């Protein structure tokens, strides 16, 4: 399809019509407002249709219009507030168009609606319209939640238009081919991809979505109709053999067979868990990763590592399971908390440090702190950042699909990080621990004379700007951290392997480090 | 001793037929491997084990669970087994399945090999890279495909096997001959007595020929989508009968092969004479050709077999002795099948 439609949905007053017309103008698309089209054809206003013919008749007219518009292309379609909540309409229109849901706060909606004297809003002719708006928004939350969300709060229509056109036009989905263990698959990154996930991944058979109870309600429906959705509680503590077993039990119960595909929808915990289940269920079924966190996008969804934790350590058990596709919808990053976003940035920074000085410089010169409820950084920038970061990891895992050599460099900062996480019993986020580990690696490298001490000085503000720590908290017992490092699964015959710096973009693996040197570094970078 | 190399997805496996447990150290990647064995084998052969930590599991199909796997993971962590550890499963098919699954998943995979102590494990379970445990009432519901580096088949260990264990092995040997090698079938008809007496030369050749047949099928199809399915001859009914009646695996497969042969005869793929030859050979090897079971329960179990896809069941039929074909048979047709 050369000119896919753009479909705008969302609550009244979010600017569907205003923004839609502007987008159409910019893209030289036609513009259709479904309510206006229906009014024109019926020769009556929407309230008149409701009054004279009833709501059922109106919904039928909407369905007919949806089917008709789905056959066209090059149209910006502003939909009536409830049109896209109907699964049939949503399926029809999303088959030929990219759907965006415009979002605003109830206060802004009320203000915009009251300042727009031209339009009658029958749903709001009540005593307390604010209460009514909140109530209606809650009712529709789930339905709207299935589409890519575009926040319009505190933005002029021109800014919203620019954002949307940016996502839509300047960033066509980027596809990066990956060769993993003799199998080729694609990593596809873009904005608003989830509704197309099944098509993009070429899934034909039954689909089971494995997700967590945070992500599932937000995005499971966006993946379109699937055969089952299995939700697990969120968090590392649930990435266990018991949970894998429970998922397998549910798959068995629902008759999921080896022709099926598992979609792992969520962050890195889900990537690991869904990947492990896909590796062992019936000795292996197809797997598609739909990462929804920055960490999962740039790290865990690439490379085919799947694993679960044992009480004694993270990812102690696992398998290599290559997916058939990775579909990274950067629009989902908007629902991350600032902490989760920072956590992912730790891995992005790590990728730059390992093999891409240009990526590191890009991070250094940009602003990559996500503030709650806003779209900062913009999706287009995020998409470009993710696309650049994944290439580092893809390059490296392709050289070493089974983690037997080169891939060790990806553990930069992780020898420290895993140990810190374990000692603090995972009260510190993985990304935070990685940030501390990166500083430790820089410190240790300089201590051993492998790199300049200025590397640590340059690294610390970059981490801080991304909302990440660069010191180890005082409550962490350092000798225990060392002990945990020695027990790490990557330690071969008791020798701890470190990834150290020569400079930014040039790292190497060594085990020629003494316990005293490690402890000196840990002490040096303690808070 | 005969040696055979099998190329699998996970790498090259070396199979040593007729090699002895006491020479295991010659094949180990590490000097002190972690040994996974069961109570029986451990008790009888521990003095021949190389030095190394021994993890002992119970016996019987019921031990093939994720709980057992979980317990082994804990023990590996407790002894600080790292990626260089190397795991050797010494025992029958269950030990190999469990050890293979653990080795494929612990730390995302460590090097591993087997000493197969039963006839069944020697001819079947340790080749093809399948491993796994049972789950929710279904066999091998979770597992992986991963080739062991080596499989040592010590024929001396066969002498301590109980009758039902030997039957399992012979049923697989007959299966291999029936689906792939008319010459081997005929030789087996002639040497059945010697085979039962565990004549070393006869057994070595039978094990070797079986391995060649199985590895050929596996090699043609690493992921069990086409050719490899032929190795399920007798097993579709066999698994269901085993599940419903609880008879030993070998006996269930033997009966399963007879039923599959009858289906083949019904479709005109083999003659009555060929079917009778199969029955006669099984009887010579002390294997049953008929047992009583609840037909409905078996059909019900068939429908839920993990190889089920939609309504029809993939069946392996004989197309003459020494050749197999795959047919889709609907559950409805099976219900009408008189043999049941």
Interface residues (C-beta under 8 A of the other chain):
Chain A: X241 X245 X248 X249 X252 X253 X257 X258 X259 X279 X280 X281 X282 X283 X284 X305 X307 X310 X311 X312 X313 X315 X316 X317 X318 X319 X320 X402 X403 X487 X489 X490 X491 X492 X493 X494
Chain B: X66 X69 X70 X73 X74 X77 X80 X82 X83 X84 X101 X104 X105 X106 X107 X108 X109 X130 X132 X135 X136 X138 X140 X141 X142 X143 X144 X145 X223 X224 X306 X308 X309
